[in-house]
Amino acid sequence: MKCAHATANHLDSPSLRLVYSIVPAMKSYTLVIVVDRYWPSCGGVEQATLTLAASLPSEWRVTIVTHRPSTAATLYGVFTSSRKMPANDPSGHVIEPLEAGGVGRVLLMPLLIWNVPLLRRVLPRILFDLLYIWYNLVFSRRVERLLDEADSIHCISTGYLARCVTDVCLKKGIRFVHEPFIHFRRWGDSPAQLRAYAAADTVICPTESYKMKFLSRINSSIPVNVAVIPPVVAEPGYPKLRMPPVPGRFVLFLGRREAHKGLASLLVAFGGLERLASLVIAGPGEPIRIRNMAVFDLGEVDEKIKHWLLSSCDILCVPSTDESFGIVFTEAMSFGKPVVGFDIAPINEIVKNGESGLLVPPDDTDSLHRALETALTDNRLRKKMGNAAKERYDRLFARHVVIEKIIGLHARK
């Protein structure tokens, strides 16, 4: 999603005022939020980080430490980007970008080895861990300076930045929390990365199934303090558009066009349902290349359009086969929308099958078709599931619920 350049900071909302009365704000408290990417990409983890920063007590001094945005296909390119970033985020928090100078670019050149297909295929995790040596040479001093005066660190990274934060915090005796959105067996779970997360004062896992996966990959002799806390979701907005981008009823796919998000399966499953509704696709990635008058591809959209789509759709359907959490599902639930998708962890922890949505066996497009047809034709069931989704969101995933838990972690003596 494109990030809106004027995100409201709802620090005065009744729910958050209640949170701050329960967990007293700490005067002169300095928190540094560390994240791999923060601007301008604000989908998924980046959007949750933006919402987290905007939702913390105004008395806290919050700084964002992040790498400059990059679309590079190489590990080297990711850490040598020179793209500009604003000095502050929409809530006014200072953004401190990490960048490699001329000497740093030379020192980082060994990272080009990561893109040698044979080495990456045979030794992916070992190779990734070894290449951290050069990253550490370039960025560790800068990270140390930025974290030096912090009371606590909240690190949302699954890359080298997480390891660097761990090294600095252990050296300086700074309290730190890791919240890594790992895609197990795909990225973020190399041996050294896992050890770095486990060294934190607390590791935040978004779901119970995620916690079990994480702990199963950690050496049992290492004591790990784990808290299960879902990511922060912005409060729902209901914008009115002069010219709605889609007419009539529609099923919504919202997310990146990565293979594991299941767009290909949805396009197959949607066949034959054109008489009931349109299919709207929104999110970054390659445009779809099918000829179907009932399928609308809006591409990457800003927050205003995103909220309009979530508030106006009949159903959210993102049939993912792999998720670390799936923030889009809680976003849809905040608008009282039922979810149709595949029955995998952690989605089946977020969405209760038959109550707040319909979940079917993974990769079963026939069952996905039938679930979509049921949800579109049974108005009573769809409304009932939508109400249950909203109730579940308010109870478990609402912003004030999550923020209270996060503040408690950092305020704890």
C-alpha positions as CSV (number, residue, x, y, z in Angstrom):
1,M,0.0,0.0,0.0
2,K,1.1,3.5,-0.5
3,C,1.6,5.3,2.7
4,A,-0.5,8.4,3.4
5,H,1.7,11.4,4.1
6,A,-0.6,12.7,6.9
7,T,-1.5,9.8,9.2
8,A,-3.5,11.0,12.2
9,N,-2.0,10.4,15.6
10,H,-5.0,9.3,17.7
11,L,-3.2,9.7,21.1
12,D,-6.3,11.4,22.5
13,S,-8.8,8.6,21.6
14,P,-10.8,7.3,24.5
15,S,-9.4,3.8,24.3
16,L,-5.8,5.0,24.4
17,R,-6.5,7.5,27.3
18,L,-7.8,4.4,29.2
19,V,-4.5,2.6,28.4
20,Y,-2.4,5.4,29.7
21,S,-4.5,5.6,32.9
22,I,-3.8,1.9,33.5
23,V,-0.1,1.9,32.5
24,P,1.2,5.3,33.6
25,A,3.3,7.2,31.0
26,M,7.0,7.5,31.9
27,K,8.4,11.0,31.8
28,S,11.5,11.5,29.8
29,Y,11.4,7.9,28.5
30,T,13.4,7.3,25.3
31,L,12.4,4.4,23.1
32,V,14.1,3.6,19.8
33,I,12.1,1.6,17.3
34,V,14.4,-0.3,14.8
35,V,12.9,-1.6,11.6
36,D,14.4,-2.9,8.3
37,R,12.2,-0.6,6.2
38,Y,9.9,2.3,7.3
39,W,9.4,4.7,4.5
40,P,7.7,5.0,2.0
41,S,6.6,1.4,2.0
42,C,3.8,1.1,4.6
43,G,2.2,-2.2,3.9
44,G,2.2,-5.1,6.4
45,V,5.0,-4.8,9.0
46,E,5.9,-1.3,7.9
47,Q,2.4,-0.1,8.5
48,A,2.2,-1.8,11.8
49,T,5.5,-0.1,12.8
50,L,4.1,3.3,11.8
51,T,0.9,2.7,13.8
52,L,3.0,1.5,16.8
53,A,5.1,4.7,16.8
54,A,2.0,6.9,16.5
55,S,0.2,5.1,19.3
56,L,2.8,5.4,22.1
57,P,2.5,8.0,24.9
58,S,3.2,11.5,23.8
59,E,5.6,11.8,26.8
60,W,7.9,9.2,25.3
61,R,10.7,10.3,23.0
62,V,10.5,8.0,20.1
63,T,13.1,7.7,17.4
64,I,13.0,5.4,14.3
65,V,16.2,3.8,13.1
66,T,16.0,2.2,9.7
67,H,17.7,1.5,6.4
68,R,17.0,3.8,3.5
69,P,14.2,2.4,1.2
70,S,15.4,0.2,-1.6
71,T,14.0,-1.8,-4.4
72,A,17.3,-3.6,-5.1
73,A,17.3,-7.3,-6.0
74,T,20.7,-7.8,-4.3
75,L,21.6,-7.9,-0.6
76,Y,24.4,-5.4,-1.4
77,G,21.9,-3.1,-3.1
78,V,19.5,-3.1,-0.1
79,F,22.2,-1.7,2.2
80,T,23.7,0.8,-0.2
81,S,20.6,2.7,-1.2
82,S,20.9,6.4,-1.2
83,R,17.2,7.2,-1.7
84,K,16.0,10.2,0.3
85,M,13.9,9.9,3.4
86,P,12.0,12.6,5.3
87,A,13.5,13.8,8.6
88,N,10.3,12.9,10.5
89,D,7.4,10.5,10.1
90,P,3.8,11.7,9.9
91,S,3.6,11.7,13.7
92,G,6.7,13.9,14.0
93,H,9.1,11.2,15.2
94,V,12.7,11.6,14.1
95,I,13.8,9.1,11.4
96,E,17.5,8.2,11.6
97,P,18.5,6.4,8.3
98,L,21.4,4.0,8.2
99,E,23.5,4.6,5.1
100,A,26.9,3.3,3.8
101,G,29.4,5.9,2.7
102,G,32.0,5.4,0.0
103,V,34.3,3.2,2.2
104,G,31.2,1.4,3.4
105,R,30.1,0.5,-0.1
106,V,33.5,-1.0,-0.7
107,L,33.4,-3.0,2.5
108,L,29.9,-4.3,1.7
109,M,30.9,-5.7,-1.7
110,P,31.4,-9.3,-0.4
111,L,27.5,-9.3,0.1
112,L,27.3,-9.7,-3.7
113,I,28.2,-13.3,-3.1
114,W,24.7,-13.8,-1.7
115,N,23.3,-13.6,-5.2
116,V,25.5,-16.4,-6.6
117,P,22.7,-19.0,-7.3
118,L,24.7,-22.1,-6.5
119,L,26.0,-20.9,-3.1
120,R,22.7,-19.5,-2.1
121,R,20.9,-22.7,-2.9
122,V,23.4,-25.0,-1.2
123,L,24.4,-23.0,1.9
124,P,21.6,-20.3,2.3
125,R,21.6,-19.9,6.1
126,I,25.3,-20.5,6.7
127,L,26.2,-18.0,3.9
128,F,23.8,-15.4,5.2
129,D,25.2,-15.6,8.7
130,L,28.8,-15.4,7.5
131,L,28.2,-12.3,5.4
132,Y,27.1,-10.4,8.5
133,I,30.7,-9.7,9.3
134,W,30.9,-7.0,6.6
135,Y,27.5,-5.5,7.6
136,N,28.7,-5.2,11.1
137,L,31.9,-3.5,10.1
138,V,30.0,-0.8,8.2
139,F,27.0,-0.2,10.5
140,S,27.7,-1.2,14.0
141,R,29.3,2.1,15.2
142,R,26.4,4.1,13.8
143,V,23.8,1.8,15.4
144,E,25.7,2.0,18.7
145,R,25.6,5.8,18.6
146,L,21.9,5.9,17.8
147,L,21.0,3.4,20.6
148,D,23.4,4.8,23.3
149,E,20.9,7.0,25.1
150,A,17.8,4.9,24.8
151,D,15.9,3.5,27.8
152,S,14.6,0.6,25.7
153,I,14.8,-0.7,22.1
154,H,11.9,-2.2,20.2
155,C,13.4,-4.1,17.2
156,I,11.2,-5.2,14.3
157,S,13.8,-6.8,12.0
158,T,14.5,-10.2,10.5
159,G,17.8,-9.1,8.9
160,Y,21.3,-8.1,9.9
161,L,19.9,-5.1,11.7
162,A,18.4,-7.4,14.4
163,R,21.8,-9.0,15.0
164,C,23.5,-5.7,15.2
165,V,20.9,-4.4,17.7
166,T,21.5,-7.5,19.9
167,D,25.3,-7.0,19.8
168,V,25.0,-3.3,20.8
169,C,22.4,-3.8,23.5
170,L,24.3,-6.7,25.2
171,K,27.5,-4.6,25.1
172,K,25.8,-1.4,26.4
173,G,23.4,-3.1,28.9
174,I,20.3,-1.6,27.2
175,R,16.9,-3.2,27.6
176,F,15.6,-4.5,24.3
177,V,12.6,-6.3,22.8
178,H,12.7,-8.2,19.5
179,E,9.5,-8.6,17.4
180,P,10.7,-10.5,14.3
181,F,8.2,-11.4,11.6
182,I,9.9,-14.5,10.5
183,H,8.7,-16.5,7.5
184,F,10.1,-19.9,8.7
185,R,12.1,-21.8,6.2
186,R,12.1,-18.8,3.9
187,W,13.8,-15.9,5.7
188,G,14.7,-14.6,9.1
189,D,15.4,-18.0,10.7
190,S,19.1,-18.6,10.2
191,P,20.9,-20.0,13.3
192,A,22.7,-16.7,14.1
193,Q,19.4,-14.7,13.6
194,L,17.5,-17.0,16.0
195,R,20.2,-16.7,18.6
196,A,20.1,-12.9,18.3
197,Y,16.3,-12.8,18.8
198,A,16.5,-15.2,21.8
199,A,19.0,-12.9,23.6
200,A,16.4,-10.1,24.0
201,D,14.8,-9.3,27.3
202,T,11.5,-10.3,25.6
203,V,10.7,-11.8,22.2
204,I,7.2,-10.9,20.9
205,C,5.5,-13.6,18.9
206,P,2.3,-12.6,17.1
207,T,0.4,-15.9,17.6
208,E,0.7,-19.1,19.6
209,S,1.5,-21.2,16.6
210,Y,4.3,-18.8,15.7
211,K,5.6,-19.1,19.3
212,M,5.8,-22.9,19.0
213,K,7.6,-22.7,15.7
214,F,10.1,-20.2,17.1
215,L,10.8,-22.1,20.3
216,S,11.2,-25.4,18.4
217,R,14.0,-23.8,16.4
218,I,15.8,-22.4,19.5
219,N,18.3,-24.5,21.5
220,S,16.3,-25.7,24.5
221,S,19.2,-24.8,26.8
222,I,18.7,-21.1,26.1
223,P,16.1,-19.4,28.4
224,V,13.8,-17.3,26.2
225,N,11.2,-14.9,27.5
226,V,8.3,-14.9,25.0
227,A,5.2,-12.8,24.9
228,V,2.4,-13.4,22.5
229,I,1.2,-10.0,21.2
230,P,-0.3,-9.4,17.8
231,P,0.9,-6.4,15.7
232,V,-0.7,-3.0,16.1
233,V,-3.5,-2.2,13.6
234,A,-4.6,1.4,12.9
235,E,-8.2,2.3,13.8
236,P,-10.6,1.9,10.9
237,G,-11.5,4.9,8.9
238,Y,-14.5,5.4,6.7
239,P,-13.6,7.9,4.0
240,K,-16.2,9.1,1.5
241,L,-15.0,9.3,-2.1
242,R,-16.4,11.5,-4.8
243,M,-15.7,8.8,-7.3
244,P,-15.6,5.3,-5.9
245,P,-13.0,3.2,-7.9
246,V,-15.3,0.1,-8.0
247,P,-19.1,-0.1,-8.6
248,G,-21.4,-2.6,-6.8
249,R,-20.5,-5.5,-4.6
250,F,-17.0,-6.9,-4.6
251,V,-14.6,-9.4,-3.0
252,L,-11.3,-7.8,-2.0
253,F,-7.7,-9.1,-2.4
254,L,-5.4,-6.7,-0.6
255,G,-1.7,-7.3,-0.4
256,R,1.6,-7.8,-2.3
257,R,1.5,-10.0,-5.4
258,E,3.9,-12.6,-3.9
259,A,3.2,-16.2,-4.8
260,H,2.4,-17.2,-1.2
261,K,-0.3,-14.6,-0.9
262,G,-2.5,-16.9,-3.1
263,L,-3.7,-14.5,-5.8
264,A,-3.3,-17.1,-8.5
265,S,-5.6,-19.5,-6.5
266,L,-8.1,-16.8,-6.0
267,L,-8.3,-15.9,-9.7
268,V,-9.1,-19.6,-10.4
269,A,-11.6,-19.9,-7.6
270,F,-13.4,-16.7,-8.6
271,G,-14.3,-18.1,-12.0
272,G,-18.1,-18.5,-12.3
273,L,-18.8,-16.0,-9.5
274,E,-18.9,-12.9,-11.7
275,R,-22.7,-12.9,-11.6
276,L,-22.6,-12.3,-7.9
277,A,-19.8,-9.8,-7.4
278,S,-16.6,-8.2,-8.8
279,L,-13.1,-9.1,-7.7
280,V,-10.9,-6.2,-6.7
281,I,-7.2,-6.6,-6.4
282,A,-5.1,-3.9,-4.7
283,G,-1.5,-3.9,-3.7
284,P,2.1,-3.6,-5.1
285,G,3.4,-6.0,-7.8
286,E,3.0,-7.0,-11.4
287,P,-0.5,-6.2,-12.9
288,I,-2.6,-9.2,-13.6
289,R,-3.0,-10.2,-17.3
290,I,-6.4,-11.8,-17.6
291,R,-9.4,-10.6,-19.5
292,N,-12.3,-10.6,-17.2
293,M,-14.6,-7.6,-17.0
294,A,-15.5,-8.4,-13.4
295,V,-11.9,-8.2,-12.2
296,F,-10.5,-4.8,-11.3
297,D,-6.8,-4.3,-10.6
298,L,-6.2,-1.1,-8.8
299,G,-2.5,-1.6,-8.3
300,E,-0.9,0.1,-5.3
301,V,-3.3,2.3,-3.4
302,D,-3.0,4.9,-0.6
303,E,-4.4,4.6,2.9
304,K,-7.6,6.5,2.0
305,I,-8.5,4.1,-0.9
306,K,-7.4,1.1,1.2
307,H,-9.8,2.0,4.0
308,W,-12.6,2.7,1.5
309,L,-12.0,-0.8,0.0
310,L,-12.0,-2.5,3.4
311,S,-15.2,-0.6,4.5
312,S,-17.0,-1.3,1.2
313,C,-16.2,-4.9,0.3
314,D,-18.4,-7.8,1.0
315,I,-15.5,-10.2,1.9
316,L,-11.8,-10.2,2.2
317,C,-10.1,-13.1,0.5
318,V,-6.3,-13.4,0.6
319,P,-5.8,-17.2,0.4
320,S,-2.2,-17.2,1.7
321,T,-0.2,-20.4,2.0
322,D,2.5,-18.9,4.3
323,E,2.1,-16.0,6.8
324,S,4.1,-14.8,9.8
325,F,0.8,-13.2,10.9
326,G,-1.3,-11.6,8.3
327,I,-2.2,-8.0,9.4
328,V,-4.6,-7.6,6.5
329,F,-7.0,-10.1,8.2
330,T,-7.2,-8.1,11.4
331,E,-7.6,-5.0,9.4
332,A,-10.6,-6.5,7.6
333,M,-12.1,-7.7,10.9
334,S,-11.8,-4.1,12.3
335,F,-14.2,-3.1,9.6
336,G,-16.6,-6.0,10.5
337,K,-15.8,-8.0,7.3
338,P,-15.7,-11.8,7.2
339,V,-12.6,-13.5,5.8
340,V,-12.4,-16.3,3.3
341,G,-9.0,-18.1,3.0
342,F,-7.0,-21.2,3.5
343,D,-7.0,-23.0,6.8
344,I,-3.4,-22.6,7.9
345,A,-1.6,-21.3,11.0
346,P,-1.6,-18.5,12.0
347,I,-4.7,-17.5,10.0
348,N,-6.8,-20.0,11.8
349,E,-5.8,-18.4,15.1
350,I,-7.0,-15.0,13.8
351,V,-10.1,-16.1,12.0
352,K,-12.5,-18.6,13.6
353,N,-13.7,-20.9,10.8
354,G,-17.5,-20.8,10.6
355,E,-17.8,-17.9,13.0
356,S,-15.8,-14.9,11.7
357,G,-15.0,-16.3,8.3
358,L,-14.7,-19.5,6.2
359,L,-11.4,-21.4,5.9
360,V,-10.8,-24.2,3.5
361,P,-8.0,-26.7,2.9
362,P,-4.8,-25.1,1.4
363,D,-4.6,-25.0,-2.4
364,D,-8.1,-26.4,-2.8
365,T,-9.5,-23.9,-5.3
366,D,-12.8,-25.8,-5.6
367,S,-13.5,-25.5,-1.9
368,L,-12.4,-21.8,-2.0
369,H,-14.9,-21.3,-4.9
370,R,-17.7,-22.8,-2.8
371,A,-16.8,-20.8,0.3
372,L,-16.9,-17.6,-1.7
373,E,-20.2,-18.5,-3.2
374,T,-21.7,-19.3,0.2
375,A,-20.5,-16.0,1.7
376,L,-21.8,-14.0,-1.3
377,T,-25.2,-15.6,-1.5
378,D,-26.1,-16.1,2.2
379,N,-26.6,-12.5,3.3
380,R,-27.6,-13.5,6.8
381,L,-24.5,-15.7,7.3
382,R,-22.2,-13.0,5.9
383,K,-23.6,-10.4,8.2
384,K,-23.3,-12.7,11.2
385,M,-19.7,-13.5,10.4
386,G,-18.9,-9.9,10.0
387,N,-20.4,-9.0,13.4
388,A,-18.4,-11.9,14.9
389,A,-15.2,-10.7,13.2
390,K,-15.7,-7.2,14.6
391,E,-16.3,-8.5,18.1
392,R,-13.3,-10.7,18.0
393,Y,-11.1,-7.8,16.7
394,D,-12.3,-5.5,19.5
395,R,-11.6,-8.2,22.1
396,L,-8.2,-9.4,20.9
397,F,-6.6,-7.2,18.3
398,A,-7.8,-3.6,18.9
399,R,-5.1,-1.0,19.1
400,H,-5.6,-0.1,22.7
401,V,-5.5,-3.8,23.7
402,V,-2.2,-4.3,21.9
403,I,-0.6,-1.0,22.9
404,E,-1.3,-1.7,26.6
405,K,0.7,-4.9,26.4
406,I,3.6,-3.3,24.6
407,I,3.8,-0.3,26.9
408,G,3.9,-2.8,29.8
409,L,6.9,-4.6,28.3
410,H,8.9,-1.4,28.0
411,A,7.8,0.2,31.2
412,R,8.6,-2.9,33.3
413,K,11.4,-2.3,35.8
